[in-house]
Amino acid sequence: METRTEDLYPTRLERPIPSFERKDPVIHSLGRDRTDGPLSESQLKQYERDGFLVLGSFLDPATVRKFRDDLRAYEEDEGILRSEGTITEPGKQEIRSIFGIHELSERFDRLTRDPEILGMVHQLLGSDAYIHQSRINFKPGFHGKGFDWHSDFETWHAEDGMPRMRAVSFSITLTDNTPFNGPLMLIPGSHRQFIPCVGRTPEDHYRHSLKKQELGVPSEQDIARLANAHGIQAPTGPAGSLILFECNTLHASNANLSPWPRSNLFFVFNSVENRLVQPFCGNKPRPDFLGNRTRTEALRPLDAPELRQTG
Ligand code: AKG
């Protein structure tokens, strides 16, 4: 029987309690030389300060095109449209998210083992890592809905049993992200505080929250306090940019009222020393496509010939 893990980040409470300083480092270098990897000391400092980092032109246009062609094929694939990991927009049949994308596609799976990506992951988490969750968020032109302000870690802790803040999201833009098509917005510095949220989690909460998140969101006062103190940033740029953000950084995005679609890929890497325990909200674990408990062996970097396969 699993022993109970101490809950360092209590949330989904009956009554509000004040936010508090995170109990985990932002970069888990653990006595190692933290510059041993692709990220420079100034990039590490920026990530530590802001809770995110943007690397333009991470994927070249030809590679991005291949990923986008795959997405187009998925949008027409009946099997994928009907699968549990495909979430449609509220009240519509348009795709909002496809979860478990690296399980569906060899090309996406190979990208999780790209040596440069894994080098950065190891540098930030100070250990080997595996994929906790992967997803594509589609935002079709005119109709794509937004995402409410939240910390991913709050949900992963409460609903998936992720014990500590030792995970990082890699988001690669597969279309241009402009001020008009609902780019990701982040509050720099918000990752330093944990904001406990109010409200008991119903069983199978994800069926609702993945369309519109109403529970596990900070109060408007907390969001305003952090945004007034630190501002909001919305990185924009051509397709192929990489945004890496710490698991507790508050983020959100607006609806896409422009004619131009926006699709962004997210890989969440979790440390192998931070594997999931029982969900801290007391419910049964969410399905594997949201909180992977099955394929948790350390990811190994691919060598160049494997990366070049066109598959
Ligand atoms: C999430 O999937 O947790 C997000 O907040 C994504 C926001 C976006 O895709 O704009």
Residues whose N, C-alpha, C, O or C-beta is under 5 A from the ligand:
A	BS01	AKG	N137 F147 G182 P183 L184 H251 A252 S253
